[in-house]
Amino acid sequence: MPTSYQWRCIAIVAVIFFTASLGAQSVGNSGSINGSVVDATGAVVANARVTIHNPVSGFDRSTISDSSGKFSFTNIPFNPYHLTVSAEGFSSFAQDVEPRSAVPVSLAIQLQVAGSTTQVTVEAGTDLVENDSTFHTDVDKSMFDKLPLESASSPVSSFITLSTPGIAADSNGLFHGLGDHAENSFVVDGQPITDQQSKVFSNQISLDSIQSLEVISGAPPAEYGDKTSVVINVTTQSGQGETTPHGSVKASYGSFGSSTLGFNLGYGGPKWGNYISVSGLNSGRFLDPPEFAVMHDKGNEENFFDRVDYQISSIDSLHLNLAYTRSWFQTPNSYDAENATAWNGVTVNNAGLDPNGNVVGPADQRSQIKTVNIAPSWTRLINSSTVFTLGAFVRRDQYNYYAGANPFADLTPDLQAETVSQNRSLTNTGIRSNVSYVKGIHNVKAGATYEQTFLRETDPLGIVDPTFLPSLTDASGLPCYDKINNVALDSPCTDLLPYDLTRQGTLFTFRGRTDVKELSLYIQDAITKGNWSFNLGLRGDFYNGLTTHREAEPRVGVAYNIKKTNTVLRTSYARVLETPFNENLVLASVGCGDAVLNPLLGCAASGVNPITPGWRNEFHAGIQQALGRYLVFSGEYIWKYTHGAYDFSILGATPITFPIEWHNSKIPAFAGRVSIPNFRGFSALMVFSGVTSRFFLPQLGGAGATPAAPGGVFRIDHDEKFNQTTHVQYQPWKAGPWIGFNWRYDSGLVAGAAPFADSSGIVDLAASGLTADQEFQAGLICNGVRATPTVALPGSCPASQFTSSLLRIPAAGTENDDHNPPRIAPRHLFDIAFGHENVFHGDKNKVSAQLTVINLTNNYALYNFLSTFSGTHYVTPRAITGELAFHF
């Protein structure tokens, strides 16, 4: 029989379908602008040019009124726009318009004969500020092509990192939003995606398929839940209205043998449209490796996206997103993994042979990820004020991690004692429904989403470190040796010995599965009254996974527009339910209760430790200020308290990670953005932030090692005092060449197990357990001599002679996990791109060319070092890429 919770879910779904049977013009996260153009007598004006433009995001679109004087813009991101209308023989018309929901904005425009004054006067700067309590950043596709991106395999994450305030940069397309790891969600044309989208977990949506992004860093409105530190609202490209097919074919080649080939095409009519994008990538540096040199780092990716729009009638429309992506990539090797496995000298001198007499060779670990997404939706215009949307989605990630042909090659000194492979799938299915109502001062949206996520995990693993078992003891305290020694063994020896491959054991296989169900209900109202704007909302989440939780989540925001000075003051509050990460959730939650897995996962205690949902209170206060028409500033102060704070612990040197949960976290932060809209071809954007990310013991759930924090508080590796990105762009004339330049500064994330001196003034390097290569990775120097991949520093070094070129080591006796932890050294990265959008000055068909240089100065720097949560990774060396494209 269904449980009471399941009966409630069934009832809600029934209500959704009943509502659908009672009763379109846009998908869930975009609007539309419709209108007609007439003259002073009421006669229609055909062939009038209508343009909408947002100077901050760069969004720009034009259309021509038809023979009936009508015009339409569909798939418009929710933003304020400056609308202009011009026609031969008439004075120009200008008006500010702001679509904020799926309810179409309808305009009746009357043009005056030439010589009359413009009918509508728009105050300078009013279209630069938004009277909205939610701090967010809007970026249009026009910026994508001119912003040099550091990650070819995760371009969407790289773009968000460089263009959005509050983002700390990390390796492999990971980023930390406002002090949290992976507490980010994507909303693609209304479809919620709250699972991780970084390269080592899933495949991202193609950058070519995106028309615009809205990145919400402020207190989230009630329609957003689960993971909301940063919400990335994606509006994809559409072919609707494109009566003349348009698209492009492009190819690039650059450093590390990286090459791309892509094709996109948009076509359609007034009532339908199709947009398709196909691309492929092949690279010799697919992921950010643990060395500045590149070893065993090849990868490739194939990406397909198709969006179909069809307007059945004047009130009904259909929308369908289809996507498939496959990626295959090697796990990058360190010098230890490439040249010095434990079987040829680091731990056991065995002439480079495994116990079976085979040559071990370098590590050869690889991954493959296949992602499929299907998301149909139906929109009905119930009346001029109300729109109903019903959508469904199925998204599946199939992740395979492959060990090397020789399992003993997987042994990495002081990091990985096991060989492991993985076959994991995550299938997220759901149905969503909402009603939008706009009338007078109210903009109401109410909706429901039901999701069910099917998790399947299979993990074969075995011990490949011949010293692993002797480090344990049996129940009598005797050393744990194999049967040849005829020692009476007890747990954990008897549990692990059958899976010790160095003693002719076999692989242990963990199999786990669960279904995670979640029901979300919300209602919100954006009220505009004079200079005031109020965002009021209430959300309810019902989570049922390995544990259950219910949470009522009020959301409140207030903004006030001081029109005389073009200033918006805002403040907001949100209560948020945080749901556990789904990736390896079963293994992390039950693994510590397994006698075999407990020591292999580094569990601090025995027993099942399920990851449970947490909750957060967050407060925001900010200001937005326009200075004339050519500069706008937006800043925010954030304070977040989370009960049940999450991160991941990493399994050795592999990309296999496990969720972990601590008692709570406290995160104060500031973030800001300065925009200079296009001024005579020049534009600029600066984003900056500083985040304090303090996590508090004890560990509440999950596997993995708990950081040593004697005071019970530690700064997690999301903590960064300051970072900023400045992007400058110049195109002196519209049909001419352009240049884009990036300057990224990071003060440095918290580092992992870096050695330091205590009050004795001596750095005990022998006790740190670092290999020579790990000392080299950290840039450690003693008395002017730097460690090399094969030669370590002396066992001890006076603090006065100890330093690092890549880390900031606390002075002797001052290290503190909370107030003064080791950090990555500050780094400056410079990127530049040159291009021409129409090399041969074609009219209809155009050829574009672009040259991009990443890390222009070839700065030798780290993202992180021996992080418990992500390992060691370097920034990319200088990379040069050339691209040619044909546009039609």
MOFEN-V206956 format. One line per field, one symbol per residue. psi: psi as a letter, one per 30 degrees, with the letter a starting at -180 (. if undefined). Layout:
psi: ???
This chain:
psi: kkleeeeeeeeeeeeeeeeefe.kfllfglaljllkklafffkkjlgkkkkkkjfefgkkkllkkafggllkklhkkjlkkjkkkkkkflllkkkkkjkglfkkkkkjkkkllkfllkekkkkkffgflkikfkklkkklfffefgjkkfjefieeeeeeeffklgkkkllhgkljjhglkghlkkjjhfkkjflkglegelklkkeffkelkjjjfakklffkadjgekkjjkjlkkgkfifjklalklklkalggkklklklkklaaffllkkkkklkkkkfieljlglelkkihlllkkkkkkkkkkjeaffkllkkkkkkkkkklljkkleefefilffhfeekjhggklfggkkealkikllkkkkkkkjllkkkjeaffkkkkkllkkkkkjkkkkllejffffkkkgejflkklkjkkjjjllkkklkkkkkbfkjkkklkkkkkkjkkkkjkllkgjfgeeffllafgglkjlafefhkjllkfefefefgjffhhllkkkkklklkkkkkkklklkjkkjbfkkkjklkkkkjkjbfllkkkkjkkkkkkkjjeeghkkklllkkkkkkllkfjheeeeefeffkeefefffhkflllkikklkllkkkkkklkkkkjbggkkkklkkkkkkkjiklakkkjbglgklkkkklellkjkllllkkkjlkjhfkllkkkllkkkjkkkllkellalkkkjieggklklgfkkekllkkkkkkjelegallkkkkjkkkfklklbikklkaffgkjieeffgkleeeeeefhkkkhfkkklffjlllflkkefgkakffljkklkgfkkfefilklkkkkkkkkkkklkfieghldeklklkkkkjkieghkjllelkhkfffbkkllklkkkkkkkkkk.
